[in-house]
Each structure stands twice: as structure tokens, then as C-alpha cells.
Amino acid sequence: MTEQAIQCTKCKTSLPSDFFNSGLQAACPGCGAATEVEVFPAFFREAARGTTGEAVLLEGEAGCFFHPQKKAVVHCDGCGRFLCGLCDCELHGKHYCPGCLETGRKKGRIQNLENQRTLYGGVALSLALLPLIMWPLTLVTAPIAIYIGVRYWNAPRSIVSSGRWASVAAIIIATLELAGWAALFISMRSS
């Protein structure tokens, strides 16, 4: 990439490379706005080119289903079609054509192809907090919130999640709710 690729967000003037990763704000040469530019080093590298696949040279060699002029290197584990290096989509040691990969994603046929996650910490926190509106429900939801918080403690979290704060908060709140119920029952028995 060139320095022409990064522009001021206000006036669209190209910023010089001495603005990049300096850690300081500098005035834009076009409009004078305070500008700080942080750029990943990969921004300056040339993009690697993908392989195009080998051409079929000998008669009788298998060709790709999608590109008959390209030599087949693997077969699709979903449909059995021969694939060139360009069409091969490897996932957990298995090879799929683009069609089977998309079908497997939509219909859930491919194991270990995860496209969504249940965030159990959020579920547990909701079970602990939402019933506070109608507090008698906490007698039922608090134990469930503790169970989910503890049971799914090691479940995969969201890619963008920063930690287990929701599970910890749910367990603490639900424990306090149960302690409140216990105190209520003890005070009712003693009176």
C-alpha cells in the first residue's frame, strides 16, 4: 500500500507517512485538524496471491468439477466432486467444495462449523436479574441461574467477550437472592 491510501477523515487529503504510528497528534496538511494515525504493519505489505491450480497436462488426469482445465488435487468430502487447489475449502482436516460448505453452514450438516454461540453467562445473568421485577420468581430462577453459571463456566465465550464477568455477576446475584429467601423463611418460622 502507499501513503496515498490513508486520508484525513475531514478533508480527504492524503496524509504523509511520518503521521503513521508516531503516537502523537499532528495537524492535517489540508484542513489543520488534529490527526493521529495508527496503522498495522501488514498494511504496508503486498497481498499474497492465491494459487490458481495446475493445468491438466496428461490425458486421463482428473480435472476439477468447477474448473475442468485445472488438475484435481482432492475430492469433496461432502459430494465427492474432484476439486482443484482453488476450489478446495479445508475445514478440520476435511475438504469441501464451496457449495457443500455453504449447504453445510445453512443446514448444520458439517460438524464443528460454528456460526453462532450461546452466551451462557448472559443467560444466567438474565435469569438472575429479570425476575427481580416480579420478585417471587427469583425463588425458581436463582437456582437455575447458579446452575447455568457454574455448569457452562468453561463453555466457549464470544470472540469479542472479555471474560466471565456475566457468569460471576449472575452467581453472586442469584446467591444473594437465595440468601434473601432463606432469611425470609427463617424470620417467618421464628415469628
Contact map, one row per residue, 1 for C-alpha under 8 A:
11101000000000000000000000000000000000000011110000000000000000000000000000000000000000000000000000000000000000000000000000000000000000000000000000000000000000000000000000000000000000000000000
11111000000000000000000000000000000000000001000000000000000000000000000000000000000000000000000000000000000000000000000000000000000000000000000000000000000000000000000000000000000000000000000
11111100000001111000000000000000000000000000000000000000000000000000000000000000000000000000000000000000000000000000000000000000000000000000000000000000000000000000000000000000000000000000000
01111110000001110000000000000000000000000000000000000000000000000000000000000000000000000000000000000000000000000000000000000000000000000000000000000000000000000000000000000000000000000000000
11111110000001000000000000000000000000000000000000000000000000000000000000000000000000000000000000000000000000000000000000000000000000000000000000000000000000000000000000000000000000000000000
00111111000001100000000000000000000000000000000000000000000000000000000000000000000000000000000000000000000000000000000000000000000000000000000000000000000000000000000000000000000000000000000
00011111101111100000000000000000000000000000000000000000000000000000000000000000000000000000000000000000000000000000000000000000000000000000000000000000000000000000000000000000000000000000000
00000111111111100000000000010000001000000000000000000000000000000000000000000000000000000000000000000000000000000000000000000000000000000000000000000000000000000000000000000000000000000000000
00000011111100000000000000000000000000000000000000000000000000000000000000000000000000000000000000000000000000000000000000000000000000000000000000000000000000000000000000000000000000000000000
00000001111100000000000000000010100000000000000000000000000000000000000000000000000000000000000000000000000000000000000000000000000000000000000000000000000000000000000000000000000000000000000
00000011111110000000000000000110000000000000000000000000000000000000000000000000000000000000000000000000000000000000000000000000000000000000000000000000000000000000000000000000000000000000000
00000011111111000000000000000000000000000000000000000000000000000000000000000000000000000000000000000000000000000000000000000000000000000000000000000000000000000000000000000000000000000000000
00000011001111100000000000011100000000000000000000000000000000000000000000000000000000000000000000000000000000000000000000000000000000000000000000000000000000000000000000000000000000000000000
00111111000111110000000000000000000000000000000000000000000000000000000000000000000000000000000000000000000000000000000000000000000000000000000000000000000000000000000000000000000000000000000
00110111000011111010000000011000000000000000000000000000000000000000000000000000000000000000000000000000000000000000000000000000000000000000000000000000000000000000000000000000000000000000000
00110000000001111111000000000000000000000000000000000000000000000000000000000000000000000000000000000000000000000000000000000000000000000000000000000000000000000000000000000000000000000000000
00100000000000111111000000000000000000000000000000000000000000000000000000000000000000000000000000000000000000000000000000000000000000000000000000000000000000000000000000000000000000000000000
00000000000000011111010000000000000000000000000000000000000000000000000000000000000000000000000000000000000000000000000000000000000000000000000000000000000000000000000000000000000000000000000
00000000000000111111110011000000000110000000000000000000000000000000000000000000000000000000000000000000000000000000000000000000000000000000000000000000000000000000000000000000000000000000000
00000000000000011111110000000000000111100000000000000000000000000000000000000000000000000000000000000000000000000000000000000000000000000000000000000000000000000000000000000000000000000000000
00000000000000000011111000000000000111100000000000000000000000000000000000000000000000000000000000000000000000000000000000000000000000000000000000000000000000000000000000000000000000000000000
00000000000000000111111100000000000111000000000000000000000000000000000000000000000000000000000000000000000000000000000000000000000000000000000000000000000000000000000000000000000000000000000
00000000000000000000111110000000000111000000000000000000000000000000000000000000000000000000000000000000000000000000000000000000000000000000000000000000000000000000000000000000000000000000000
00000000000000000000011111000000000100000000000000000000000000000000000000000000000000000000000000000000000000000000000000000000000000000000000000000000000000000000000000000000000000000000000
00000000000000000010001111100000011100000000000000000000000000000000000000000000000000000000000000000000000000000000000000000000000000000000000000000000000000000000000000000000000000000000000
00000000000000000010000111110000111100000000000000000000000000000000000000000000000000000000000000000000000000000000000000000000000000000000000000000000000000000000000000000000000000000000000
00000000000000000000000011111011111000000000000000000000000000000000000000000000000000000000000000000000000000000000000000000000000000000000000000000000000000000000000000000000000000000000000
00000001000010100000000001111111111000000000000000000000000000000000000000000000000000000000000000000000000000000000000000000000000000000000000000000000000000000000000000000000000000000000000
00000000000010100000000000111111000000000000000000000000000000000000000000000000000000000000000000000000000000000000000000000000000000000000000000000000000000000000000000000000000000000000000
00000000001010000000000000011111000000000000000000000000000000000000000000000000000000000000000000000000000000000000000000000000000000000000000000000000000000000000000000000000000000000000000
00000000011000000000000000111111100000000000000000000000000000000000000000000000000000000000000000000000000000000000000000000000000000000000000000000000000000000000000000000000000000000000000
00000000000000000000000000111111110000000000000000000000000000000000000000000000000000000000000000000000000000000000000000000000000000000000000000000000000000000000000000000000000000000000000
00000000010000000000000001110011111000000000000000000000000000000000000000000000000000000000000000000000000000000000000000000000000000000000000000000000000000000000000000000000000000000000000
00000000000000000000000011110001111100000000000000000000000000000000000000000000000000000000000000000000000000000000000000000000000000000000000000000000000000000000000000000000000000000000000
00000001000000000000000011110000111110000000000000000000000000000000000000000000000000000000000000000000000000000000000000000000000000000000000000000000000000000000000000000000000000000000000
00000000000000000011111111000000011111000000000000000000000000000000000000000000000000000000000000000000000000000000000000000000000000000000000000000000000000000000000000000000000000000000000
00000000000000000011111000000000001111100000000000000000000000000000000000000000000000000000000000000000000000000000000000000000000000000000000000000000000000000000000000000000000000000000000
00000000000000000001111000000000000111110000000000000000000000000000000000000000000000000000000000000000000000000000000000000000000000000000000000000000000000000000000000000000000000000000000
00000000000000000001100000000000000011111010000000000000000000000000000000000000000000000000000000000000000000000000000000000000000000000000000000000000000000000000000000000000000000000000000
00000000000000000000000000000000000001111110000000000000000000000000000000000000000000000000000000000000000000000000000000000000000000000000000000000000000000000000000000000000000000000000000
00000000000000000000000000000000000000111111100000000000000000000000000000000000000000000000000000000000000000000000000000000000000000000000000000000000000000000000000000000000000000000000000
00000000000000000000000000000000000000011111100000000000000000000000000000000000000000000000000000000000000000000000000000000000000000000000000000000000000000000000000000000000000000000000000
10000000000000000000000000000000000000111111100000000000000000000000000000000000000000000000000000000000000000000000000000000000000000000000000000000000000000000000000000000000000000000000000
11000000000000000000000000000000000000001111110000000000000000000000000000000000000000000000000000000000000000000000000000000000000000000000000000000000000000000000000000000000000000000000000
10000000000000000000000000000000000000001111111000000000000000000000000000000000000000000000000000000000000000000000000000000000000000000000000000000000000000000000000000000000000000000000000
10000000000000000000000000000000000000000001111100000000000000000000000000000000000000000000000000000000000000000000000000000000000000000000000000000000000000000000000000000000000000000000000
00000000000000000000000000000000000000000000111110000000000000000000000000000000000000000000000000000000000000000000000000000000000000000000000000000000000000000000000000000000000000000000000
00000000000000000000000000000000000000000000011111000000000000000000000000000000000000000000000000000000000000000000000000000000000000000000000000000000000000000000000000000000000000000000000
00000000000000000000000000000000000000000000001111100000000000000000000000000000000000000000000000000000000000000000000000000000000000000000000000000000000000000000000000000000000000000000000
00000000000000000000000000000000000000000000000111110000000000000000000000000000000001000000000000000000000000000000000000000000000000000000000000000000000000000000000000000000000000000000000
00000000000000000000000000000000000000000000000011111000000000000000000000000000000011000000000000000000000000000000000000000000000000000000000000000000000000000000000000000000000000000000000
00000000000000000000000000000000000000000000000001111100000000000000000000000000000011000000000000000000000000000000000000000000000000000000000000000000000000000000000000000000000000000000000
00000000000000000000000000000000000000000000000000111110000000000000011000000000000111000000000000000000000000000000000000000000000000000000000000000000000000000000000000000000000000000000000
00000000000000000000000000000000000000000000000000011111000000000000011000000000000110000000000000000000000000000000000000000000000000000000000000000000000000000000000000000000000000000000000
00000000000000000000000000000000000000000000000000001111100000000000111000000000000000000000000000000000000000000000000000000000000000000000000000000000000000000000000000000000000000000000000
00000000000000000000000000000000000000000000000000000111111011100000111000000000000000000000000000000000000000000000000000000000000000000000000000000000000000000000000000000000000000000000000
00000000000000000000000000000000000000000000000000000011111010000000000000000000000000000000000000000000000000000000000000000000000000000000000000000000000000000000000000000000000000000000000
00000000000000000000000000000000000000000000000000000001111110000000000000000000000000000000000000000000000000000000000000000000000000000000000000000000000000000000000000000000000000000000000
00000000000000000000000000000000000000000000000000000001111110000000000000000000000000000000000000000000000000000000000000000000000000000000000000000000000000000000000000000000000000000000000
00000000000000000000000000000000000000000000000000000000011111000000000000000000000000000000000000000000000000000000000000000000000000000000000000000000000000000000000000000000000000000000000
00000000000000000000000000000000000000000000000000000001111111100000001100000000000000000000000000000000000000000000000000000000000000000000000000000000000000000000000000000000000000000000000
00000000000000000000000000000000000000000000000000000001000111110000001100000000010000000000000000000000000000000000000000000000000000000000000000000000000000000000000000000000000000000000000
00000000000000000000000000000000000000000000000000000001000011111011111100000000011100000000000000000000000000000000000000000000000000000000000000000000000000000000000000000000000000000000000
00000000000000000000000000000000000000000000000000000000000001111111111100000000111100000000000000000000000000000000000000000000000000000000000000000000000000000000000000000000000000000000000
00000000000000000000000000000000000000000000000000000000000000111111000000000000111000000000000000000000000000000000000000000000000000000000000000000000000000000000000000000000000000000000000
00000000000000000000000000000000000000000000000000000000000000011111000000000000001000100000000000000000000000000000000000000000000000000000000000000000000000000000000000000000000000000000000
00000000000000000000000000000000000000000000000000000000000000111111110000000000000100000000000000000000000000000000000000000000000000000000000000000000000000000000000000000000000000000000000
00000000000000000000000000000000000000000000000000000000000000111111111000000000000000000000000000000000000000000000000000000000000000000000000000000000000000000000000000000000000000000000000
00000000000000000000000000000000000000000000000000000011000000110011111000000000000000000000000000000000000000000000000000000000000000000000000000000000000000000000000000000000000000000000000
00000000000000000000000000000000000000000000000000001111000000110011111100000000000100000000000000000000000000000000000000000000000000000000000000000000000000000000000000000000000000000000000
00000000000000000000000000000000000000000000000000001111000011110001111110000000001100000000000000000000000000000000000000000000000000000000000000000000000000000000000000000000000000000000000
00000000000000000000000000000000000000000000000000000000000011110000011111100000011110000000000000000000000000000000000000000000000000000000000000000000000000000000000000000000000000000000000
00000000000000000000000000000000000000000000000000000000000000000000001111100000011110000000000000000000000000000000000000000000000000000000000000000000000000000000000000000000000000000000000
00000000000000000000000000000000000000000000000000000000000000000000000111110000011100010000001000000000000000000000000000000000000000000000000000000000000000000000000000000000000000000000000
00000000000000000000000000000000000000000000000000000000000000000000000111111001111000000000001100000000000000000000000000000000000000000000000000000000000000000000000000000000000000000000000
00000000000000000000000000000000000000000000000000000000000000000000000001111111111000010000001110000000000000000000000000000000000000000000000000000000000000000000000000000000000000000000000
00000000000000000000000000000000000000000000000000000000000000000000000000111111000000000000011100000000000000000000000000000000000000000000000000000000000000000000000000000000000000000000000
00000000000000000000000000000000000000000000000000000000000000000000000000011111000000000000001110010000000000000000000000000000000000000000000000000000000000000000000000000000000000000000000
00000000000000000000000000000000000000000000000000000000000000000000000000011111100000000000000000010000000000000000000000000000000000000000000000000000000000000000000000000000000000000000000
00000000000000000000000000000000000000000000000000000000000000000000000000111111110000000000000000000000000000000000000000000000000000000000000000000000000000000000000000000000000000000000000
00000000000000000000000000000000000000000000000000000000000000011000000000110011111000000000000010000000000000000000000000000000000000000000000000000000000000000000000000000000000000000000000
00000000000000000000000000000000000000000000000000000000000001111000000111110001111100000000000000000000000000000000000000000000000000000000000000000000000000000000000000000000000000000000000
00000000000000000000000000000000000000000000000000000000000000111100001111110000111111110000000010000000000000000000000000000000000000000000000000000000000000000000000000000000000000000000000
00000000000000000000000000000000000000000000000000001100000000110010011111000000011111110000000000000000000000000000000000000000000000000000000000000000000000000000000000000000000000000000000
00000000000000000000000000000000000000000000000000111100000000000000000110000000001111110000000000000000000000000000000000000000000000000000000000000000000000000000000000000000000000000000000
00000000000000000000000000000000000000000000000001111000000000000000000000000000001111110000000000000000000000000000000000000000000000000000000000000000000000000000000000000000000000000000000
00000000000000000000000000000000000000000000000000000000000000000100000000000000001111111000000011000000000000000000000000000000000000000000000000000000000000000000000000000000000000000000000
00000000000000000000000000000000000000000000000000000000000000000000000001010000001111111100001111000000000000000000000000000000000000000000000000000000000000000000000000000000000000000000000
00000000000000000000000000000000000000000000000000000000000000000000000000000000000000111110001111001000000000000000000000000000000000000000000000000000000000000000000000000000000000000000000
00000000000000000000000000000000000000000000000000000000000000000000000000000000000000011111111100000000000000000000000000000000000000000000000000000000000000000000000000000000000000000000000
00000000000000000000000000000000000000000000000000000000000000000000000000000000000000001111111100000000000000000000000000000000000000000000000000000000000000000000000000000000000000000000000
00000000000000000000000000000000000000000000000000000000000000000000000000000000000000000111110000000000000000010000000000000000000000000000000000000000000000000000000000000000000000000000000
00000000000000000000000000000000000000000000000000000000000000000000000000000000000000000111111000000000000000000000000000000000000000000000000000000000000000000000000000000000000000000000000
00000000000000000000000000000000000000000000000000000000000000000000000000001000000000000111111100000000000000000000000000000000000000000000000000000000000000000000000000000000000000000000000
00000000000000000000000000000000000000000000000000000000000000000000000001111100000000011110111110000000000000000000000000000000000000000000000000000000000000000000000000000000000000000000000
00000000000000000000000000000000000000000000000000000000000000000000000000111100000000011110011111111000000000000000000000000000000000000000000000000000000000000000000000000000000000000000000
00000000000000000000000000000000000000000000000000000000000000000000000000010100101000111000001111111000000000000000000000000000000000000000000000000000000000000000000000000000000000000000000
00000000000000000000000000000000000000000000000000000000000000000000000000000000000000111000000111111100000000000000000000000000000000000000000000000000000000000000000000000000000000000000000
00000000000000000000000000000000000000000000000000000000000000000000000000000000000000000000000111111110000000000000000000000000000000000000000000000000000000000000000000000000000000000000000
00000000000000000000000000000000000000000000000000000000000000000000000000000110000000000000000111111111000000000000000000000000000000000000000000000000000000000000000000000000000000000000000
00000000000000000000000000000000000000000000000000000000000000000000000000000000000000001000000111111111100001000000000000000000000000000000000000000000000000000000000000000000000000000000000
00000000000000000000000000000000000000000000000000000000000000000000000000000000000000000000000001111111110000000000000000000000000000000000000000000000000000000000000000000000000000000000000
00000000000000000000000000000000000000000000000000000000000000000000000000000000000000000000000000111111111110000000000000000000000000000000000000000000000000000000000000000000000000000000000
00000000000000000000000000000000000000000000000000000000000000000000000000000000000000000000000000011111111111000000000000000000000000000000000000000000000000000000000000000000000000000000000
00000000000000000000000000000000000000000000000000000000000000000000000000000000000000000000000000001111111111001010000000000000000000000000000000000000000000000000000000000000000000000000000
00000000000000000000000000000000000000000000000000000000000000000000000000000000000000000000000000000111111100000000000000000000000000000000000000000000000000000000000000000000000000000000000
00000000000000000000000000000000000000000000000000000000000000000000000000000000000000000000000000000011111110000000000000000000000000000000000000000000000000000000000000000000000000000000000
00000000000000000000000000000000000000000000000000000000000000000000000000000000000000000000000000000011111111101000000000000000000000000000000000000000000000000000000000000000000000000000000
00000000000000000000000000000000000000000000000000000000000000000000000000000000000000000000000000000011101111100000000000000000000000000000000000000000000000000000000000000000000000000000000
00000000000000000000000000000000000000000000000000000000000000000000000000000000000000000000000000001001100111111000000000000000000000000000000000000000000000000000000000000000000000000000000
00000000000000000000000000000000000000000000000000000000000000000000000000000000000000000000000000000000000111111000000000000000000000000000000000000000000000000000000000000000000000000000000
00000000000000000000000000000000000000000000000000000000000000000000000000000000000000000001000000000000000001111100000000000000000000000000000000000000000000000000000000000000000000000000000
00000000000000000000000000000000000000000000000000000000000000000000000000000000000000000000000000000000100101111110000000000000000000000000000000000000000000000000000000000000000000000000000
00000000000000000000000000000000000000000000000000000000000000000000000000000000000000000000000000000000000000011111100000000000000000000000000000000000000000000000000000000000000000000000000
00000000000000000000000000000000000000000000000000000000000000000000000000000000000000000000000000000000100000001111100000000000000000000000000000000000000000000000000000000000000000000000000
00000000000000000000000000000000000000000000000000000000000000000000000000000000000000000000000000000000000000000111110000000000000000000000000000000000000000000000000000000000000000000000000
00000000000000000000000000000000000000000000000000000000000000000000000000000000000000000000000000000000000000000111111000000000000000000000000000000000000111000000000000000000000000000000000
00000000000000000000000000000000000000000000000000000000000000000000000000000000000000000000000000000000000000000001111100000000000000000000000000000000000000000000000000000000000000000000000
00000000000000000000000000000000000000000000000000000000000000000000000000000000000000000000000000000000000000000000111111100000000000000000000000000000000011000000000000000000000000000000000
00000000000000000000000000000000000000000000000000000000000000000000000000000000000000000000000000000000000000000000011111110000000000000000000000011001001000000000001000000000000000000000000
00000000000000000000000000000000000000000000000000000000000000000000000000000000000000000000000000000000000000000000001111111000000000000000000000011001100000000001111101000000000000000000000
00000000000000000000000000000000000000000000000000000000000000000000000000000000000000000000000000000000000000000000001111111100000000000000000000000000000000000000011000000000000000000000000
00000000000000000000000000000000000000000000000000000000000000000000000000000000000000000000000000000000000000000000001111111110000000000000000010010000000000000000000000000000000000000000000
00000000000000000000000000000000000000000000000000000000000000000000000000000000000000000000000000000000000000000000000111111111000000000000000111011000000000000000011001100000000000000000000
00000000000000000000000000000000000000000000000000000000000000000000000000000000000000000000000000000000000000000000000011111111100000000000000010000000000000000000011011100000000000000000000
00000000000000000000000000000000000000000000000000000000000000000000000000000000000000000000000000000000000000000000000001111111110000000000000000000000000000000000000001000000000000000000000
00000000000000000000000000000000000000000000000000000000000000000000000000000000000000000000000000000000000000000000000000111111111000000000110110000000000000000000000001000000000000000000000
00000000000000000000000000000000000000000000000000000000000000000000000000000000000000000000000000000000000000000000000000011111111100000100110010000000000000000000000001001100000000000000000
00000000000000000000000000000000000000000000000000000000000000000000000000000000000000000000000000000000000000000000000000001111111100000000000000000000000000000000000001001000000000000000000
00000000000000000000000000000000000000000000000000000000000000000000000000000000000000000000000000000000000000000000000000000111111110000000000000000000000000000000000000000000000000000000000
00000000000000000000000000000000000000000000000000000000000000000000000000000000000000000000000000000000000000000000000000000011111111111100100000000000000000000000000000000000000000000000000
00000000000000000000000000000000000000000000000000000000000000000000000000000000000000000000000000000000000000000000000000000001111111111100000000000000000000000000000000000000000000000000000
00000000000000000000000000000000000000000000000000000000000000000000000000000000000000000000000000000000000000000000000000000000011111100000000000000000000000000000000000000000000000000000000
00000000000000000000000000000000000000000000000000000000000000000000000000000000000000000000000000000000000000000000000000000000001111111100000000000000000000000000000000000000000000000000000
00000000000000000000000000000000000000000000000000000000000000000000000000000000000000000000000000000000000000000000000000000000001111111110000000000000000000000000000000000000000000000000000
00000000000000000000000000000000000000000000000000000000000000000000000000000000000000000000000000000000000000000000000000000000001101111110000000000000000000000000000000000000000000000000000
00000000000000000000000000000000000000000000000000000000000000000000000000000000000000000000000000000000000000000000000000000000001101111111100000000000000000000000000000000000000000000000000
00000000000000000000000000000000000000000000000000000000000000000000000000000000000000000000000000000000000000000000000000000001001101111111110000000000000000000000000000000100110000000000000
00000000000000000000000000000000000000000000000000000000000000000000000000000000000000000000000000000000000000000000000000000000000000111111111000000000000000000000000000000000110010000000000
00000000000000000000000000000000000000000000000000000000000000000000000000000000000000000000000000000000000000000000000000000000000000001111111100000000000000000000000000000000000000000000000
00000000000000000000000000000000000000000000000000000000000000000000000000000000000000000000000000000000000000000000000000000011001000001111111110000000000000000000000000000000000000000000000
00000000000000000000000000000000000000000000000000000000000000000000000000000000000000000000000000000000000000000000000000000011000000000111111111000000000000000000000000000110110000000000000
00000000000000000000000000000000000000000000000000000000000000000000000000000000000000000000000000000000000000000000000000000000000000000011111111100000000000000000000000000100010000000000000
00000000000000000000000000000000000000000000000000000000000000000000000000000000000000000000000000000000000000000000000000010010000000000001111111110000000000000000000000000000000000000000000
00000000000000000000000000000000000000000000000000000000000000000000000000000000000000000000000000000000000000000000000000111011000000000000111111111000000000000000000001100100000000000000000
00000000000000000000000000000000000000000000000000000000000000000000000000000000000000000000000000000000000000000000000000010000000000000000011111111100000000000000000001100110000000000000000
00000000000000000000000000000000000000000000000000000000000000000000000000000000000000000000000000000000000000000000000000000000000000000000001111111110000000000000000000000000000000000000000
00000000000000000000000000000000000000000000000000000000000000000000000000000000000000000000000000000000000000000000000110110000000000000000000111111111100000000000000000000000000000000000000
00000000000000000000000000000000000000000000000000000000000000000000000000000000000000000000000000000000000000000000000110010000000000000000000011111111100000000000001101100000000000000000000
00000000000000000000000000000000000000000000000000000000000000000000000000000000000000000000000000000000000000000000000000000000000000000000000001111111100000000000001000100000000000000000000
00000000000000000000000000000000000000000000000000000000000000000000000000000000000000000000000000000000000000000000000000000000000000000000000000111111110000000000000000000000000000000000000
00000000000000000000000000000000000000000000000000000000000000000000000000000000000000000000000000000000000000000000000110000000000000000000000000011111111000000000000000000000000000000000000
00000000000000000000000000000000000000000000000000000000000000000000000000000000000000000000000000000000000000000000000010000000000000000000000000011111111000000001001000000000000000000000000
00000000000000000000000000000000000000000000000000000000000000000000000000000000000000000000000000000000000000000000000000000000000000000000000000000011111100000000000000000000000000000000000
00000000000000000000000000000000000000000000000000000000000000000000000000000000000000000000000000000000000000000000000100000000000000000000000000000001111110000000000000000000000000000000000
00000000000000000000000000000000000000000000000000000000000000000000000000000000000000000000000000000000000000000000100000000000000000000000000000000000011111000000000000000000000000000000000
00000000000000000000000000000000000000000000000000000000000000000000000000000000000000000000000000000000000000000000101000000000000000000000000000000000001111101010000000000000000000000000000
00000000000000000000000000000000000000000000000000000000000000000000000000000000000000000000000000000000000000000000101000000000000000000000000000000000000111111000000000000000000000000000000
00000000000000000000000000000000000000000000000000000000000000000000000000000000000000000000000000000000000000000000000000000000000000000000000000000000000011111000000000000000000000000000000
00000000000000000000000000000000000000000000000000000000000000000000000000000000000000000000000000000000000000000000000000000000000000000000000000000000000001111100000000000000000000000000000
00000000000000000000000000000000000000000000000000000000000000000000000000000000000000000000000000000000000000000000000000000000000000000000000000000000000011111110000000000000000000000000000
00000000000000000000000000000000000000000000000000000000000000000000000000000000000000000000000000000000000000000000000000000000000000000000000000000000000000011111000000000000000000000000000
00000000000000000000000000000000000000000000000000000000000000000000000000000000000000000000000000000000000000000000000000000000000000000000000000000000000010001111100000000000000000000000000
00000000000000000000000000000000000000000000000000000000000000000000000000000000000000000000000000000000000000000000000010000000000000000000000000000000100000000111111100000000000000000000000
00000000000000000000000000000000000000000000000000000000000000000000000000000000000000000000000000000000000000000000000010000000000000000000000000000000000000000011111110000000000000000000000
00000000000000000000000000000000000000000000000000000000000000000000000000000000000000000000000000000000000000000000000011011000000000000000000000000000000000000001111111000000000000000000000
00000000000000000000000000000000000000000000000000000000000000000000000000000000000000000000000000000000000000000000000111011000000000000000000000001100100000000001111111100000000000000000000
00000000000000000000000000000000000000000000000000000000000000000000000000000000000000000000000000000000000000000000000010000000000000000000000000001000000000000001111111110000000000000000000
00000000000000000000000000000000000000000000000000000000000000000000000000000000000000000000000000000000000000000000000000001000000000000000000000000000000000000000111111111000000000000000000
00000000000000000000000000000000000000000000000000000000000000000000000000000000000000000000000000000000000000000000000010011111100000000000000011001000000000000000011111111100000000000000000
00000000000000000000000000000000000000000000000000000000000000000000000000000000000000000000000000000000000000000000000000011000000000000000000011001100000000000000001111111110000000000000000
00000000000000000000000000000000000000000000000000000000000000000000000000000000000000000000000000000000000000000000000000000000000000000000000000000000000000000000000111111111000000000000000
00000000000000000000000000000000000000000000000000000000000000000000000000000000000000000000000000000000000000000000000000000001100000000000000000000000000000000000000011111111100000000000000
00000000000000000000000000000000000000000000000000000000000000000000000000000000000000000000000000000000000000000000000000000001000000000100011011000000000000000000000001111111110000000000000
00000000000000000000000000000000000000000000000000000000000000000000000000000000000000000000000000000000000000000000000000000000000000000000010001000000000000000000000000111111111000000000000
00000000000000000000000000000000000000000000000000000000000000000000000000000000000000000000000000000000000000000000000000000000000000000000000000000000000000000000000000011111111100000000000
00000000000000000000000000000000000000000000000000000000000000000000000000000000000000000000000000000000000000000000000000000000000000000110010000000000000000000000000000001111111110000000000
00000000000000000000000000000000000000000000000000000000000000000000000000000000000000000000000000000000000000000000000000000000000000000110011000000000000000000000000000000111111111000000000
00000000000000000000000000000000000000000000000000000000000000000000000000000000000000000000000000000000000000000000000000000000000000000000000000000000000000000000000000000011111111100000000
00000000000000000000000000000000000000000000000000000000000000000000000000000000000000000000000000000000000000000000000000000000000000000000000000000000000000000000000000000001111111110000000
00000000000000000000000000000000000000000000000000000000000000000000000000000000000000000000000000000000000000000000000000000000000000000010000000000000000000000000000000000000111111111000000
00000000000000000000000000000000000000000000000000000000000000000000000000000000000000000000000000000000000000000000000000000000000000000000000000000000000000000000000000000000011111111100000
00000000000000000000000000000000000000000000000000000000000000000000000000000000000000000000000000000000000000000000000000000000000000000000000000000000000000000000000000000000001111111110000
00000000000000000000000000000000000000000000000000000000000000000000000000000000000000000000000000000000000000000000000000000000000000000000000000000000000000000000000000000000000111111111000
00000000000000000000000000000000000000000000000000000000000000000000000000000000000000000000000000000000000000000000000000000000000000000000000000000000000000000000000000000000000011111111100
00000000000000000000000000000000000000000000000000000000000000000000000000000000000000000000000000000000000000000000000000000000000000000000000000000000000000000000000000000000000001111111110
00000000000000000000000000000000000000000000000000000000000000000000000000000000000000000000000000000000000000000000000000000000000000000000000000000000000000000000000000000000000000111111111
00000000000000000000000000000000000000000000000000000000000000000000000000000000000000000000000000000000000000000000000000000000000000000000000000000000000000000000000000000000000000011111111
00000000000000000000000000000000000000000000000000000000000000000000000000000000000000000000000000000000000000000000000000000000000000000000000000000000000000000000000000000000000000001111111
00000000000000000000000000000000000000000000000000000000000000000000000000000000000000000000000000000000000000000000000000000000000000000000000000000000000000000000000000000000000000000111111
00000000000000000000000000000000000000000000000000000000000000000000000000000000000000000000000000000000000000000000000000000000000000000000000000000000000000000000000000000000000000000011111
